């Protein structure tokens, strides 16, 4: 049986509002080429002149791609 090495990168994040909220969101991105993902985020950052951490609760409709 032939084996194949597969490189995958896994990015995980959680988001919650804290306090008395009963909501928690979990996000996972699995990719083979994280540089492509990084390029897309860089494009969005330049387009919207936004260079801080991207917080889900602060993303407006203009960020949807």
mmCIF file of the N, C-alpha and C atoms, coordinates in Angstrom:
data_MODEL
# 
_entry.id   MODEL 
# 
loop_
_atom_site.group_PDB 
_atom_site.id 
_atom_site.type_symbol 
_atom_site.label_atom_id 
_atom_site.label_alt_id 
_atom_site.label_comp_id 
_atom_site.label_asym_id 
_atom_site.label_entity_id 
_atom_site.label_seq_id 
_atom_site.pdbx_PDB_ins_code 
_atom_site.Cartn_x 
_atom_site.Cartn_y 
_atom_site.Cartn_z 
_atom_site.occupancy 
_atom_site.B_iso_or_equiv 
_atom_site.pdbx_formal_charge 
_atom_site.auth_seq_id 
_atom_site.auth_comp_id 
_atom_site.auth_asym_id 
_atom_site.auth_atom_id 
_atom_site.pdbx_PDB_model_num 
ATOM 1   N N  . UNK A 1 1  ? 0.848   -1.184 0.000  1.00 0.00 ? 1  UNK A N  1 
ATOM 2   C CA . UNK A 1 1  ? 0.000   0.000  0.000  1.00 0.00 ? 1  UNK A CA 1 
ATOM 3   C C  . UNK A 1 1  ? 0.890   1.242  0.000  1.00 0.00 ? 1  UNK A C  1 
ATOM 4   N N  . UNK A 1 2  ? 0.626   2.140  -0.918 1.00 0.00 ? 2  UNK A N  1 
ATOM 5   C CA . UNK A 1 2  ? 1.397   3.368  -1.036 1.00 0.00 ? 2  UNK A CA 1 
ATOM 6   C C  . UNK A 1 2  ? 0.776   4.440  -0.134 1.00 0.00 ? 2  UNK A C  1 
ATOM 7   N N  . UNK A 1 3  ? 1.622   5.114  0.606  1.00 0.00 ? 3  UNK A N  1 
ATOM 8   C CA . UNK A 1 3  ? 1.135   6.208  1.459  1.00 0.00 ? 3  UNK A CA 1 
ATOM 9   C C  . UNK A 1 3  ? 1.514   7.538  0.832  1.00 0.00 ? 3  UNK A C  1 
ATOM 10  N N  . UNK A 1 4  ? 0.719   8.528  1.136  1.00 0.00 ? 4  UNK A N  1 
ATOM 11  C CA . UNK A 1 4  ? 0.947   9.857  0.587  1.00 0.00 ? 4  UNK A CA 1 
ATOM 12  C C  . UNK A 1 4  ? 0.942   10.859 1.724  1.00 0.00 ? 4  UNK A C  1 
ATOM 13  N N  . UNK A 1 5  ? 1.957   11.684 1.762  1.00 0.00 ? 5  UNK A N  1 
ATOM 14  C CA . UNK A 1 5  ? 2.019   12.720 2.785  1.00 0.00 ? 5  UNK A CA 1 
ATOM 15  C C  . UNK A 1 5  ? 1.165   13.908 2.328  1.00 0.00 ? 5  UNK A C  1 
ATOM 16  N N  . UNK A 1 6  ? 0.251   14.318 3.182  1.00 0.00 ? 6  UNK A N  1 
ATOM 17  C CA . UNK A 1 6  ? -0.621  15.450 2.881  1.00 0.00 ? 6  UNK A CA 1 
ATOM 18  C C  . UNK A 1 6  ? -0.418  16.506 3.956  1.00 0.00 ? 6  UNK A C  1 
ATOM 19  N N  . UNK A 1 7  ? -0.037  17.681 3.536  1.00 0.00 ? 7  UNK A N  1 
ATOM 20  C CA . UNK A 1 7  ? 0.136   18.779 4.485  1.00 0.00 ? 7  UNK A CA 1 
ATOM 21  C C  . UNK A 1 7  ? -1.127  19.621 4.505  1.00 0.00 ? 7  UNK A C  1 
ATOM 22  N N  . UNK A 1 8  ? -1.690  19.764 5.679  1.00 0.00 ? 8  UNK A N  1 
ATOM 23  C CA . UNK A 1 8  ? -2.870  20.605 5.842  1.00 0.00 ? 8  UNK A CA 1 
ATOM 24  C C  . UNK A 1 8  ? -2.635  21.529 7.016  1.00 0.00 ? 8  UNK A C  1 
ATOM 25  N N  . UNK A 1 9  ? -3.161  22.697 6.907  1.00 0.00 ? 9  UNK A N  1 
ATOM 26  C CA . UNK A 1 9  ? -3.070  23.686 7.968  1.00 0.00 ? 9  UNK A CA 1 
ATOM 27  C C  . UNK A 1 9  ? -4.465  23.915 8.511  1.00 0.00 ? 9  UNK A C  1 
ATOM 28  N N  . UNK A 1 10 ? -4.570  23.959 9.813  1.00 0.00 ? 10 UNK A N  1 
ATOM 29  C CA . UNK A 1 10 ? -5.863  24.122 10.466 1.00 0.00 ? 10 UNK A CA 1 
ATOM 30  C C  . UNK A 1 10 ? -5.824  25.385 11.313 1.00 0.00 ? 10 UNK A C  1 
ATOM 31  N N  . UNK A 1 11 ? -6.782  26.266 11.066 1.00 0.00 ? 11 UNK A N  1 
ATOM 32  C CA . UNK A 1 11 ? -6.915  27.502 11.830 1.00 0.00 ? 11 UNK A CA 1 
ATOM 33  C C  . UNK A 1 11 ? -8.250  27.438 12.570 1.00 0.00 ? 11 UNK A C  1 
ATOM 34  N N  . UNK A 1 12 ? -8.213  27.692 13.845 1.00 0.00 ? 12 UNK A N  1 
ATOM 35  C CA . UNK A 1 12 ? -9.399  27.585 14.695 1.00 0.00 ? 12 UNK A CA 1 
ATOM 36  C C  . UNK A 1 12 ? -9.567  28.877 15.476 1.00 0.00 ? 12 UNK A C  1 
ATOM 37  N N  . UNK A 1 13 ? -10.810 29.309 15.615 1.00 0.00 ? 13 UNK A N  1 
ATOM 38  C CA . UNK A 1 13 ? -11.082 30.495 16.425 1.00 0.00 ? 13 UNK A CA 1 
ATOM 39  C C  . UNK A 1 13 ? -12.460 30.343 17.053 1.00 0.00 ? 13 UNK A C  1 
ATOM 40  N N  . UNK A 1 14 ? -12.634 31.011 18.174 1.00 0.00 ? 14 UNK A N  1 
ATOM 41  C CA . UNK A 1 14 ? -13.935 31.016 18.841 1.00 0.00 ? 14 UNK A CA 1 
ATOM 42  C C  . UNK A 1 14 ? -14.340 32.457 19.074 1.00 0.00 ? 14 UNK A C  1 
ATOM 43  N N  . UNK A 1 15 ? -15.623 32.662 19.157 1.00 0.00 ? 15 UNK A N  1 
ATOM 44  C CA . UNK A 1 15 ? -16.143 33.997 19.399 1.00 0.00 ? 15 UNK A CA 1 
ATOM 45  C C  . UNK A 1 15 ? -17.352 33.895 20.308 1.00 0.00 ? 15 UNK A C  1 
ATOM 46  N N  . UNK A 1 16 ? -17.412 34.763 21.267 1.00 0.00 ? 16 UNK A N  1 
ATOM 47  C CA . UNK A 1 16 ? -18.554 34.833 22.171 1.00 0.00 ? 16 UNK A CA 1 
ATOM 48  C C  . UNK A 1 16 ? -18.637 36.243 22.706 1.00 0.00 ? 16 UNK A C  1 
ATOM 49  N N  . UNK A 1 17 ? -19.802 36.612 23.133 1.00 0.00 ? 17 UNK A N  1 
ATOM 50  C CA . UNK A 1 17 ? -19.980 37.979 23.612 1.00 0.00 ? 17 UNK A CA 1 
ATOM 51  C C  . UNK A 1 17 ? -19.692 38.101 25.095 1.00 0.00 ? 17 UNK A C  1 
ATOM 52  N N  . UNK A 1 18 ? -19.506 36.986 25.773 1.00 0.00 ? 18 UNK A N  1 
ATOM 53  C CA . UNK A 1 18 ? -19.188 37.027 27.200 1.00 0.00 ? 18 UNK A CA 1 
ATOM 54  C C  . UNK A 1 18 ? -20.404 37.358 28.047 1.00 0.00 ? 18 UNK A C  1 
ATOM 55  N N  . UNK A 1 19 ? -20.181 37.503 29.313 1.00 0.00 ? 19 UNK A N  1 
ATOM 56  C CA . UNK A 1 19 ? -21.278 37.844 30.216 1.00 0.00 ? 19 UNK A CA 1 
ATOM 57  C C  . UNK A 1 19 ? -22.338 36.776 30.275 1.00 0.00 ? 19 UNK A C  1 
ATOM 58  N N  . UNK A 1 20 ? -23.595 37.204 30.163 1.00 0.00 ? 20 UNK A N  1 
ATOM 59  C CA . UNK A 1 20 ? -24.728 36.289 30.287 1.00 0.00 ? 20 UNK A CA 1 
ATOM 60  C C  . UNK A 1 20 ? -25.160 35.663 28.963 1.00 0.00 ? 20 UNK A C  1 
ATOM 61  N N  . UNK A 1 21 ? -24.404 35.902 27.899 1.00 0.00 ? 21 UNK A N  1 
ATOM 62  C CA . UNK A 1 21 ? -24.792 35.378 26.593 1.00 0.00 ? 21 UNK A CA 1 
ATOM 63  C C  . UNK A 1 21 ? -24.699 33.860 26.564 1.00 0.00 ? 21 UNK A C  1 
ATOM 64  N N  . UNK A 1 22 ? -25.644 33.235 25.911 1.00 0.00 ? 22 UNK A N  1 
ATOM 65  C CA . UNK A 1 22 ? -25.619 31.782 25.783 1.00 0.00 ? 22 UNK A CA 1 
ATOM 66  C C  . UNK A 1 22 ? -25.148 31.366 24.389 1.00 0.00 ? 22 UNK A C  1 
ATOM 67  N N  . UNK A 1 23 ? -24.523 32.283 23.646 1.00 0.00 ? 23 UNK A N  1 
ATOM 68  C CA . UNK A 1 23 ? -24.073 31.993 22.285 1.00 0.00 ? 23 UNK A CA 1 
ATOM 69  C C  . UNK A 1 23 ? -22.558 31.916 22.222 1.00 0.00 ? 23 UNK A C  1 
ATOM 70  N N  . UNK A 1 24 ? -22.084 30.921 21.504 1.00 0.00 ? 24 UNK A N  1 
ATOM 71  C CA . UNK A 1 24 ? -20.668 30.738 21.258 1.00 0.00 ? 24 UNK A CA 1 
ATOM 72  C C  . UNK A 1 24 ? -20.525 30.249 19.828 1.00 0.00 ? 24 UNK A C  1 
ATOM 73  N N  . UNK A 1 25 ? -19.639 30.863 19.077 1.00 0.00 ? 25 UNK A N  1 
ATOM 74  C CA . UNK A 1 25 ? -19.401 30.452 17.691 1.00 0.00 ? 25 UNK A CA 1 
ATOM 75  C C  . UNK A 1 25 ? -17.994 29.882 17.579 1.00 0.00 ? 25 UNK A C  1 
ATOM 76  N N  . UNK A 1 26 ? -17.884 28.800 16.845 1.00 0.00 ? 26 UNK A N  1 
ATOM 77  C CA . UNK A 1 26 ? -16.591 28.182 16.587 1.00 0.00 ? 26 UNK A CA 1 
ATOM 78  C C  . UNK A 1 26 ? -16.361 28.179 15.087 1.00 0.00 ? 26 UNK A C  1 
ATOM 79  N N  . UNK A 1 27 ? -15.155 28.505 14.694 1.00 0.00 ? 27 UNK A N  1 
ATOM 80  C CA . UNK A 1 27 ? -14.824 28.513 13.271 1.00 0.00 ? 27 UNK A CA 1 
ATOM 81  C C  . UNK A 1 27 ? -13.541 27.752 13.012 1.00 0.00 ? 27 UNK A C  1 
ATOM 82  N N  . UNK A 1 28 ? -13.532 26.995 11.926 1.00 0.00 ? 28 UNK A N  1 
ATOM 83  C CA . UNK A 1 28 ? -12.350 26.231 11.540 1.00 0.00 ? 28 UNK A CA 1 
ATOM 84  C C  . UNK A 1 28 ? -12.131 26.403 10.042 1.00 0.00 ? 28 UNK A C  1 
ATOM 85  N N  . UNK A 1 29 ? -10.897 26.679 9.672  1.00 0.00 ? 29 UNK A N  1 
ATOM 86  C CA . UNK A 1 29 ? -10.515 26.718 8.262  1.00 0.00 ? 29 UNK A CA 1 
ATOM 87  C C  . UNK A 1 29 ? -9.412  25.686 8.089  1.00 0.00 ? 29 UNK A C  1 
ATOM 88  N N  . UNK A 1 30 ? -9.593  24.787 7.135  1.00 0.00 ? 30 UNK A N  1 
ATOM 89  C CA . UNK A 1 30 ? -8.583  23.787 6.805  1.00 0.00 ? 30 UNK A CA 1 
ATOM 90  C C  . UNK A 1 30 ? -8.148  24.063 5.372  1.00 0.00 ? 30 UNK A C  1 
ATOM 91  N N  . UNK A 1 31 ? -6.857  24.240 5.165  1.00 0.00 ? 31 UNK A N  1 
ATOM 92  C CA . UNK A 1 31 ? -6.372  24.520 3.817  1.00 0.00 ? 31 UNK A CA 1 
ATOM 93  C C  . UNK A 1 31 ? -5.000  23.904 3.613  1.00 0.00 ? 31 UNK A C  1 
ATOM 94  N N  . UNK A 1 32 ? -4.650  23.732 2.370  1.00 0.00 ? 32 UNK A N  1 
ATOM 95  C CA . UNK A 1 32 ? -3.335  23.191 2.023  1.00 0.00 ? 32 UNK A CA 1 
ATOM 96  C C  . UNK A 1 32 ? -2.329  24.301 1.745  1.00 0.00 ? 32 UNK A C  1 
ATOM 97  N N  . UNK A 1 33 ? -2.823  25.478 1.388  1.00 0.00 ? 33 UNK A N  1 
ATOM 98  C CA . UNK A 1 33 ? -1.933  26.576 1.024  1.00 0.00 ? 33 UNK A CA 1 
ATOM 99  C C  . UNK A 1 33 ? -2.353  27.841 1.771  1.00 0.00 ? 33 UNK A C  1 
ATOM 100 N N  . UNK A 1 34 ? -1.892  28.030 3.003  1.00 0.00 ? 34 UNK A N  1 
ATOM 101 C CA . UNK A 1 34 ? -2.319  29.189 3.783  1.00 0.00 ? 34 UNK A CA 1 
ATOM 102 C C  . UNK A 1 34 ? -1.883  30.521 3.180  1.00 0.00 ? 34 UNK A C  1 
ATOM 103 N N  . UNK A 1 35 ? -0.891  30.507 2.316  1.00 0.00 ? 35 UNK A N  1 
ATOM 104 C CA . UNK A 1 35 ? -0.463  31.766 1.701  1.00 0.00 ? 35 UNK A CA 1 
ATOM 105 C C  . UNK A 1 35 ? -1.574  32.354 0.832  1.00 0.00 ? 35 UNK A C  1 
ATOM 106 N N  . UNK A 1 36 ? -2.393  31.495 0.200  1.00 0.00 ? 36 UNK A N  1 
ATOM 107 C CA . UNK A 1 36 ? -3.525  31.984 -0.598 1.00 0.00 ? 36 UNK A CA 1 
ATOM 108 C C  . UNK A 1 36 ? -4.565  32.652 0.272  1.00 0.00 ? 36 UNK A C  1 
ATOM 109 N N  . UNK A 1 37 ? -4.807  32.089 1.433  1.00 0.00 ? 37 UNK A N  1 
ATOM 110 C CA . UNK A 1 37 ? -5.741  32.670 2.397  1.00 0.00 ? 37 UNK A CA 1 
ATOM 111 C C  . UNK A 1 37 ? -5.206  34.014 2.900  1.00 0.00 ? 37 UNK A C  1 
ATOM 112 N N  . UNK A 1 38 ? -3.916  34.039 3.189  1.00 0.00 ? 38 UNK A N  1 
ATOM 113 C CA . UNK A 1 38 ? -3.263  35.266 3.652  1.00 0.00 ? 38 UNK A CA 1 
ATOM 114 C C  . UNK A 1 38 ? -3.369  36.372 2.592  1.00 0.00 ? 38 UNK A C  1 
ATOM 115 N N  . UNK A 1 39 ? -3.189  36.012 1.325  1.00 0.00 ? 39 UNK A N  1 
ATOM 116 C CA . UNK A 1 39 ? -3.303  36.974 0.228  1.00 0.00 ? 39 UNK A CA 1 
ATOM 117 C C  . UNK A 1 39 ? -4.695  37.588 0.173  1.00 0.00 ? 39 UNK A C  1 
ATOM 118 N N  . UNK A 1 40 ? -5.727  36.756 0.333  1.00 0.00 ? 40 UNK A N  1 
ATOM 119 C CA . UNK A 1 40 ? -7.110  37.254 0.297  1.00 0.00 ? 40 UNK A CA 1 
ATOM 120 C C  . UNK A 1 40 ? -7.371  38.248 1.429  1.00 0.00 ? 40 UNK A C  1 
ATOM 121 N N  . UNK A 1 41 ? -6.904  37.915 2.637  1.00 0.00 ? 41 UNK A N  1 
ATOM 122 C CA . UNK A 1 41 ? -7.080  38.838 3.757  1.00 0.00 ? 41 UNK A CA 1 
ATOM 123 C C  . UNK A 1 41 ? -6.302  40.132 3.540  1.00 0.00 ? 41 UNK A C  1 
ATOM 124 N N  . UNK A 1 42 ? -5.104  40.038 2.967  1.00 0.00 ? 42 UNK A N  1 
ATOM 125 C CA . UNK A 1 42 ? -4.331  41.246 2.672  1.00 0.00 ? 42 UNK A CA 1 
ATOM 126 C C  . UNK A 1 42 ? -5.066  42.134 1.672  1.00 0.00 ? 42 UNK A C  1 
ATOM 127 N N  . UNK A 1 43 ? -5.681  41.531 0.657  1.00 0.00 ? 43 UNK A N  1 
ATOM 128 C CA . UNK A 1 43 ? -6.455  42.296 -0.324 1.00 0.00 ? 43 UNK A CA 1 
ATOM 129 C C  . UNK A 1 43 ? -7.598  43.037 0.355  1.00 0.00 ? 43 UNK A C  1 
ATOM 130 N N  . UNK A 1 44 ? -8.321  42.344 1.234  1.00 0.00 ? 44 UNK A N  1 
ATOM 131 C CA . UNK A 1 44 ? -9.438  42.974 1.946  1.00 0.00 ? 44 UNK A CA 1 
ATOM 132 C C  . UNK A 1 44 ? -8.948  44.085 2.865  1.00 0.00 ? 44 UNK A C  1 
ATOM 133 N N  . UNK A 1 45 ? -7.839  43.866 3.537  1.00 0.00 ? 45 UNK A N  1 
ATOM 134 C CA . UNK A 1 45 ? -7.290  44.890 4.437  1.00 0.00 ? 45 UNK A CA 1 
ATOM 135 C C  . UNK A 1 45 ? -6.914  46.149 3.658  1.00 0.00 ? 45 UNK A C  1 
ATOM 136 N N  . UNK A 1 46 ? -6.278  45.972 2.515  1.00 0.00 ? 46 UNK A N  1 
ATOM 137 C CA . UNK A 1 46 ? -5.901  47.139 1.695  1.00 0.00 ? 46 UNK A CA 1 
ATOM 138 C C  . UNK A 1 46 ? -7.145  47.843 1.156  1.00 0.00 ? 46 UNK A C  1 
ATOM 139 N N  . UNK A 1 47 ? -8.099  47.069 0.663  1.00 0.00 ? 47 UNK A N  1 
ATOM 140 C CA . UNK A 1 47 ? -9.323  47.635 0.089  1.00 0.00 ? 47 UNK A CA 1 
ATOM 141 C C  . UNK A 1 47 ? -10.073 48.495 1.105  1.00 0.00 ? 47 UNK A C  1 
ATOM 142 N N  . UNK A 1 48 ? -10.133 48.047 2.357  1.00 0.00 ? 48 UNK A N  1 
ATOM 143 C CA . UNK A 1 48 ? -10.900 48.740 3.388  1.00 0.00 ? 48 UNK A CA 1 
ATOM 144 C C  . UNK A 1 48 ? -10.025 49.522 4.358  1.00 0.00 ? 48 UNK A C  1 
ATOM 145 N N  . UNK A 1 49 ? -8.712  49.587 4.044  1.00 0.00 ? 49 UNK A N  1 
ATOM 146 C CA . UNK A 1 49 ? -7.755  50.305 4.893  1.00 0.00 ? 49 UNK A CA 1 
ATOM 147 C C  . UNK A 1 49 ? -7.933  49.906 6.363  1.00 0.00 ? 49 UNK A C  1 
ATOM 148 N N  . UNK A 1 50 ? -7.927  48.609 6.601  1.00 0.00 ? 50 UNK A N  1 
ATOM 149 C CA . UNK A 1 50 ? -8.137  48.074 7.944  1.00 0.00 ? 50 UNK A CA 1 
ATOM 150 C C  . UNK A 1 50 ? -7.002  47.116 8.266  1.00 0.00 ? 50 UNK A C  1 
ATOM 151 N N  . UNK A 1 51 ? -6.214  47.445 9.285  1.00 0.00 ? 51 UNK A N  1 
ATOM 152 C CA . UNK A 1 51 ? -5.028  46.641 9.577  1.00 0.00 ? 51 UNK A CA 1 
ATOM 153 C C  . UNK A 1 51 ? -5.017  46.097 11.002 1.00 0.00 ? 51 UNK A C  1 
ATOM 154 N N  . UNK A 1 52 ? -6.101  46.266 11.737 1.00 0.00 ? 52 UNK A N  1 
ATOM 155 C CA . UNK A 1 52 ? -6.217  45.700 13.083 1.00 0.00 ? 52 UNK A CA 1 
ATOM 156 C C  . UNK A 1 52 ? -6.693  44.256 12.998 1.00 0.00 ? 52 UNK A C  1 
ATOM 157 N N  . UNK A 1 53 ? -6.827  43.620 14.157 1.00 0.00 ? 53 UNK A N  1 
ATOM 158 C CA . UNK A 1 53 ? -7.377  42.269 14.190 1.00 0.00 ? 53 UNK A CA 1 
ATOM 159 C C  . UNK A 1 53 ? -8.811  42.306 13.665 1.00 0.00 ? 53 UNK A C  1 
ATOM 160 N N  . UNK A 1 54 ? -9.158  41.330 12.853 1.00 0.00 ? 54 UNK A N  1 
ATOM 161 C CA . UNK A 1 54 ? -10.510 41.263 12.303 1.00 0.00 ? 54 UNK A CA 1 
ATOM 162 C C  . UNK A 1 54 ? -11.415 40.597 13.334 1.00 0.00 ? 54 UNK A C  1 
ATOM 163 N N  . UNK A 1 55 ? -12.361 41.348 13.847 1.00 0.00 ? 55 UNK A N  1 
ATOM 164 C CA . UNK A 1 55 ? -13.312 40.845 14.840 1.00 0.00 ? 55 UNK A CA 1 
ATOM 165 C C  . UNK A 1 55 ? -14.644 40.614 14.153 1.00 0.00 ? 55 UNK A C  1 
ATOM 166 N N  . UNK A 1 56 ? -15.189 39.412 14.308 1.00 0.00 ? 56 UNK A N  1 
ATOM 167 C CA . UNK A 1 56 ? -16.429 39.061 13.628 1.00 0.00 ? 56 UNK A CA 1 
ATOM 168 C C  . UNK A 1 56 ? -17.560 40.027 13.961 1.00 0.00 ? 56 UNK A C  1 
ATOM 169 N N  . UNK A 1 57 ? -17.675 40.400 15.231 1.00 0.00 ? 57 UNK A N  1 
ATOM 170 C CA . UNK A 1 57 ? -18.806 41.251 15.614 1.00 0.00 ? 57 UNK A CA 1 
ATOM 171 C C  . UNK A 1 57 ? -18.703 42.662 15.046 1.00 0.00 ? 57 UNK A C  1 
ATOM 172 N N  . UNK A 1 58 ? -17.530 43.037 14.513 1.00 0.00 ? 58 UNK A N  1 
ATOM 173 C CA . UNK A 1 58 ? -17.352 44.380 13.958 1.00 0.00 ? 58 UNK A CA 1 
ATOM 174 C C  . UNK A 1 58 ? -17.390 44.394 12.434 1.00 0.00 ? 58 UNK A C  1 
ATOM 175 N N  . UNK A 1 59 ? -17.568 43.232 11.822 1.00 0.00 ? 59 UNK A N  1 
ATOM 176 C CA . UNK A 1 59 ? -17.587 43.170 10.361 1.00 0.00 ? 59 UNK A CA 1 
ATOM 177 C C  . UNK A 1 59 ? -18.942 43.650 9.852  1.00 0.00 ? 59 UNK A C  1 
ATOM 178 N N  . UNK A 1 60 ? -18.913 44.599 8.948  1.00 0.00 ? 60 UNK A N  1 
ATOM 179 C CA . UNK A 1 60 ? -20.161 45.111 8.370  1.00 0.00 ? 60 UNK A CA 1 
ATOM 180 C C  . UNK A 1 60 ? -20.411 44.401 7.036  1.00 0.00 ? 60 UNK A C  1 
ATOM 181 N N  . UNK A 1 61 ? -21.525 44.723 6.411  1.00 0.00 ? 61 UNK A N  1 
ATOM 182 C CA . UNK A 1 61 ? -21.886 44.118 5.130  1.00 0.00 ? 61 UNK A CA 1 
ATOM 183 C C  . UNK A 1 61 ? -20.853 44.409 4.045  1.00 0.00 ? 61 UNK A C  1 
ATOM 184 N N  . UNK A 1 62 ? -20.134 45.531 4.139  1.00 0.00 ? 62 UNK A N  1 
ATOM 185 C CA . UNK A 1 62 ? -19.161 45.856 3.099  1.00 0.00 ? 62 UNK A CA 1 
ATOM 186 C C  . UNK A 1 62 ? -17.991 44.883 3.075  1.00 0.00 ? 62 UNK A C  1 
ATOM 187 N N  . UNK A 1 63 ? -17.802 44.105 4.157  1.00 0.00 ? 63 UNK A N  1 
ATOM 188 C CA . UNK A 1 63 ? -16.709 43.125 4.199  1.00 0.00 ? 63 UNK A CA 1 
ATOM 189 C C  . UNK A 1 63 ? -17.077 41.823 3.524  1.00 0.00 ? 63 UNK A C  1 
ATOM 190 N N  . UNK A 1 64 ? -18.337 41.591 3.260  1.00 0.00 ? 64 UNK A N  1 
ATOM 191 C CA . UNK A 1 64 ? -18.729 40.311 2.657  1.00 0.00 ? 64 UNK A CA 1 
ATOM 192 C C  . UNK A 1 64 ? -18.158 40.188 1.263  1.00 0.00 ? 64 UNK A C  1 
ATOM 193 N N  . UNK A 1 65 ? -17.577 39.061 0.999  1.00 0.00 ? 65 UNK A N  1 
ATOM 194 C CA . UNK A 1 65 ? -17.022 38.823 -0.319 1.00 0.00 ? 65 UNK A CA 1 
ATOM 195 C C  . UNK A 1 65 ? -17.561 37.555 -0.818 1.00 0.00 ? 65 UNK A C  1 
# 
